[in-house]
Amino acid sequence: MTEYTLFCAPDTYAMSAHAILEHVGADYAPHWVELFQAAPDPAFLAASPHCRTPALLGPDGPIFETGAVALYVAEKHPDSGLSIPQGDPRRGVFLQWLHYLATTLQPDVIIQFHPEFYFADTGDQARLKTASMERLEGVFATLESALENGPYFFGDTSTVPDFILATQTIWDVIFPDQDITRYPNIARQRDAIYALPATQRMVAQHAAERERLQQKA
C-alpha cells in the first residue's frame, strides 16, 4: 500500500503538489478525478469538501488546499530542502511567499478561467476579468522583483513557493497580453522548475491522463 494518495485532475492546481511528491521521492499514487461533477467521487469528496484539487490522503488523514498539501509533503521530507525550517532567518519570508501565492495571486488566476463563478452575466464577467488582470499586473511586478536574484525565491535553492508559482505561470492566459516575456525573472523561474526531472515526470503523467480522457470522450 502506498503512503500517500494524491487526488488530482490534469492541468490543475494539483500540479504543484504532484511535482513535489515526485521531487521528494514520496511513495504515492495519483487518484485521477473529474471536477464539477454532480455526483463526485466519494473518496475525493471525503478528502476535499469543495471537490477541489489537490487533496492528499496520507498516514495523518486527509489534507486539502494547495499550500497546505505542498508544505505538508515538504516538511515530511526535510532532506528535500523544499521547506525553510523554523529557526532559519528566512522562514518568515518563506511563509510570506507561500501565503502571497495563495491569497493574492491565486484568486485572480481563478477569475481569468472562471468568471462565471462570480457573475452569470457575460458583461459582468468581462468587466471582472479586466479588473482582475489589472490587479495581476501589480502582483506580477511584485513577483518579478522578488525573483531578481533567482532563478528561485531563495537564489539557487528551489522551495515550495517555487513549485506553486511555476505551476500557475505555465498558463499564459493569466498574463497581460498572454505574454510572460514581459516578466523575464518569472519566465526564468518557470523554466527552471519545468527543467527539473520531477516536474517533467509530473507533466508526462498529466499529459497521459489528458489523452486518456480525450479518447474516452
Backbone torsions as a table, in degrees:
resi	resn	phi	psi	omega
1	MET	NA	134.0	179.7
2	THR	-73.0	155.9	-178.1
3	GLU	-74.6	-37.1	-176.1
4	TYR	-127.2	146.0	167.5
5	THR	-117.8	124.3	178.8
6	LEU	-103.5	116.0	173.7
7	PHE	-81.4	120.8	-173.3
8	CYS	-148.6	158.3	172.0
9	ALA	-129.2	149.2	-175.0
10	PRO	-63.6	139.1	173.7
11	ASP	60.7	41.5	177.7
12	THR	-124.0	-174.0	178.2
13	TYR	-60.6	-14.9	177.5
14	ALA	-64.1	-16.9	-177.3
15	MET	-58.5	-37.9	-176.9
16	SER	-66.0	-50.3	179.2
17	ALA	-63.0	-37.6	-179.9
18	HIS	-62.6	-46.8	179.1
19	ALA	-64.3	-36.9	179.5
20	ILE	-67.1	-41.7	176.3
21	LEU	-58.4	-40.9	176.5
22	GLU	-65.9	-41.8	-174.9
23	HIS	-65.1	-38.6	-177.6
24	VAL	-85.7	-5.2	-179.6
25	GLY	72.8	32.5	-177.7
26	ALA	-70.0	153.2	174.0
27	ASP	-87.0	99.6	-173.1
28	TYR	-144.1	166.4	172.9
29	ALA	-138.6	135.0	175.1
30	PRO	-75.6	139.3	173.5
31	HIS	-115.6	101.0	-174.6
32	TRP	-76.1	134.5	-178.7
33	VAL	-128.8	160.8	172.9
34	GLU	-106.0	132.5	-177.1
35	LEU	-87.5	163.5	174.5
36	PHE	58.5	41.9	178.3
37	GLN	-99.8	140.4	178.2
38	ALA	-64.2	-33.6	178.5
39	ALA	-123.3	83.7	-175.5
40	PRO	-68.5	161.1	175.1
41	ASP	-52.4	122.1	-176.6
42	PRO	-58.2	-39.4	179.6
43	ALA	-65.7	-38.3	177.7
44	PHE	-65.4	-46.1	179.2
45	LEU	-60.7	-37.2	179.3
46	ALA	-67.2	-30.5	-179.2
47	ALA	-89.0	-27.0	-175.3
48	SER	-138.0	99.9	-171.1
49	PRO	-62.6	-22.6	177.4
50	HIS	-101.6	6.7	179.2
51	CYS	54.5	50.8	175.3
52	ARG	-117.9	148.8	178.1
53	THR	-102.3	149.8	2.3
54	PRO	-87.4	160.9	165.4
55	ALA	-137.3	149.6	-175.0
56	LEU	-128.6	133.1	172.8
57	LEU	-112.7	120.4	-177.4
58	GLY	-141.9	-166.6	-175.6
59	PRO	-63.9	-20.6	179.2
60	ASP	-98.4	8.2	-179.1
61	GLY	100.4	-172.6	-176.8
62	PRO	-80.1	148.9	176.3
63	ILE	-138.3	137.0	174.0
64	PHE	-129.4	171.3	-172.1
65	GLU	88.0	129.5	-173.9
66	THR	-53.3	-53.6	-176.4
67	GLY	-63.4	-40.0	-179.2
68	ALA	-65.0	-45.0	-180.0
69	VAL	-63.5	-46.2	-177.1
70	ALA	-63.4	-45.5	-179.0
71	LEU	-67.6	-40.2	179.3
72	TYR	-58.2	-48.1	-179.3
73	VAL	-63.9	-43.5	-179.2
74	ALA	-61.8	-41.4	-177.5
75	GLU	-77.5	-20.9	172.0
76	LYS	-74.1	-17.1	-179.4
77	HIS	-128.6	67.8	-173.5
78	PRO	-61.6	-26.1	180.0
79	ASP	-66.9	-14.0	179.5
80	SER	-70.4	-23.5	-178.7
81	GLY	75.9	10.2	-176.9
82	LEU	-80.4	-12.2	178.1
83	SER	-117.8	145.7	173.1
84	ILE	-93.1	116.8	-171.3
85	PRO	-75.2	160.6	173.7
86	GLN	-58.2	142.0	-177.8
87	GLY	95.2	-21.5	176.0
88	ASP	-77.8	130.7	-177.8
89	PRO	-61.4	-14.8	178.5
90	ARG	-87.4	-3.9	-174.5
91	ARG	-57.5	-44.0	-178.4
92	GLY	-61.0	-44.7	179.6
93	VAL	-67.2	-37.5	175.9
94	PHE	-57.4	-48.9	179.2
95	LEU	-66.7	-35.6	178.0
96	GLN	-56.5	-51.5	-178.0
97	TRP	-70.1	-33.8	177.6
98	LEU	-59.2	-45.5	-178.2
99	HIS	-79.0	-31.6	177.5
100	TYR	-60.5	-43.2	-179.4
101	LEU	-65.8	-32.5	-178.4
102	ALA	-80.8	-38.9	-171.0
103	THR	-102.2	-20.5	-177.8
104	THR	-111.1	-45.1	178.7
105	LEU	-79.2	-53.3	-168.6
106	GLN	-58.3	-42.6	-178.9
107	PRO	-58.7	-39.4	179.9
108	ASP	-76.7	-27.8	172.3
109	VAL	-62.8	-44.1	179.7
110	ILE	-61.2	-39.3	179.8
111	ILE	-60.9	-37.0	-179.5
112	GLN	-64.2	-28.4	179.8
113	PHE	-94.6	-35.1	-171.4
114	HIS	-135.8	64.2	175.6
115	PRO	-65.2	-19.3	179.1
116	GLU	-68.3	-14.6	174.3
117	PHE	-64.9	-21.6	-172.0
118	TYR	-112.3	-34.6	-178.7
119	PHE	-138.9	141.9	175.1
120	ALA	-84.4	-32.6	-177.8
121	ASP	-73.0	130.6	-176.2
122	THR	-66.4	-32.0	176.8
123	GLY	-65.8	-42.9	176.7
124	ASP	-63.7	-37.9	177.9
125	GLN	-61.2	-44.2	-179.1
126	ALA	-64.2	-41.8	178.7
127	ARG	-65.9	-37.6	178.0
128	LEU	-63.7	-44.3	-179.6
129	LYS	-63.1	-38.2	178.9
130	THR	-65.1	-46.0	178.6
131	ALA	-63.5	-39.1	179.0
132	SER	-64.3	-41.7	-179.8
133	MET	-64.3	-34.8	175.8
134	GLU	-63.0	-39.6	176.6
135	ARG	-66.9	-39.9	-179.7
136	LEU	-61.4	-34.2	178.1
137	GLU	-58.4	-42.2	178.1
138	GLY	-68.6	-37.7	178.2
139	VAL	-63.2	-46.4	-178.2
140	PHE	-67.7	-31.7	175.5
141	ALA	-63.7	-40.0	178.5
142	THR	-65.4	-44.7	-179.8
143	LEU	-68.0	-37.0	178.2
144	GLU	-59.9	-42.1	177.8
145	SER	-67.0	-40.6	-178.3
146	ALA	-63.6	-28.3	-175.8
147	LEU	-97.1	13.5	-176.3
148	GLU	-57.1	-39.4	-178.5
149	ASN	-99.1	28.7	-174.3
150	GLY	-67.4	-158.9	27.7
151	PRO	-77.4	-18.0	-174.4
152	TYR	-104.7	173.4	179.0
153	PHE	-57.8	-32.4	180.0
154	PHE	-116.4	51.9	175.0
155	GLY	72.5	-117.5	-177.4
156	ASP	-91.4	3.2	-176.1
157	THR	-106.3	116.1	177.9
158	SER	-79.1	139.9	177.8
159	THR	-134.3	178.8	-176.0
160	VAL	-51.2	-47.9	-178.7
161	PRO	-57.9	-29.6	178.9
162	ASP	-64.4	-41.9	178.7
163	PHE	-67.5	-40.0	-179.1
164	ILE	-66.2	-41.0	179.3
165	LEU	-68.0	-50.0	-173.6
166	ALA	-63.8	-31.3	-179.8
167	THR	-82.0	1.1	167.4
168	GLN	-103.0	-39.2	-177.2
169	THR	-73.7	-4.3	172.6
170	ILE	-67.3	-17.9	180.0
171	TRP	-92.7	99.9	-176.2
172	ASP	-61.3	-24.4	-176.8
173	VAL	-62.1	-18.3	-178.0
174	ILE	-84.3	-4.5	-179.3
175	PHE	-99.2	149.0	172.7
176	PRO	-55.0	131.3	-177.2
177	ASP	59.1	17.9	-179.8
178	GLN	53.5	40.8	-171.8
179	ASP	-130.0	99.1	178.7
180	ILE	-70.3	-20.6	-176.6
181	THR	-65.4	-12.5	172.9
182	ARG	-66.8	-16.6	-177.6
183	TYR	-126.5	80.2	-173.1
184	PRO	-62.4	-31.4	178.9
185	ASN	-70.3	-38.2	177.1
186	ILE	-67.1	-41.0	177.8
187	ALA	-62.4	-40.7	178.5
188	ARG	-63.4	-41.2	179.9
189	GLN	-64.9	-43.8	178.4
190	ARG	-60.7	-45.0	-179.0
191	ASP	-62.2	-38.5	-178.9
192	ALA	-65.8	-42.4	179.3
193	ILE	-67.0	-41.2	-177.7
194	TYR	-77.4	-9.4	173.4
195	ALA	-83.8	-13.3	-178.9
196	LEU	-70.0	139.0	178.8
197	PRO	-55.6	-37.7	-179.3
198	ALA	-62.4	-43.7	179.8
199	THR	-66.2	-39.4	178.8
200	GLN	-64.1	-36.6	176.7
201	ARG	-66.5	-39.8	176.8
202	MET	-61.4	-47.3	-178.6
203	VAL	-59.2	-41.5	179.9
204	ALA	-62.5	-39.8	179.7
205	GLN	-67.4	-39.4	179.0
206	HIS	-67.8	-38.5	178.0
207	ALA	-64.0	-40.5	179.3
208	ALA	-65.0	-41.4	179.2
209	GLU	-68.9	-38.8	177.2
210	ARG	-61.2	-41.4	178.5
211	GLU	-66.6	-38.9	178.3
212	ARG	-61.6	-41.5	179.4
213	LEU	-67.1	-36.7	178.8
214	GLN	-66.3	-38.0	179.0
215	GLN	-70.1	-31.6	-179.1
216	LYS	-73.0	-31.5	-174.5
217	ALA	-66.6	NA	NA
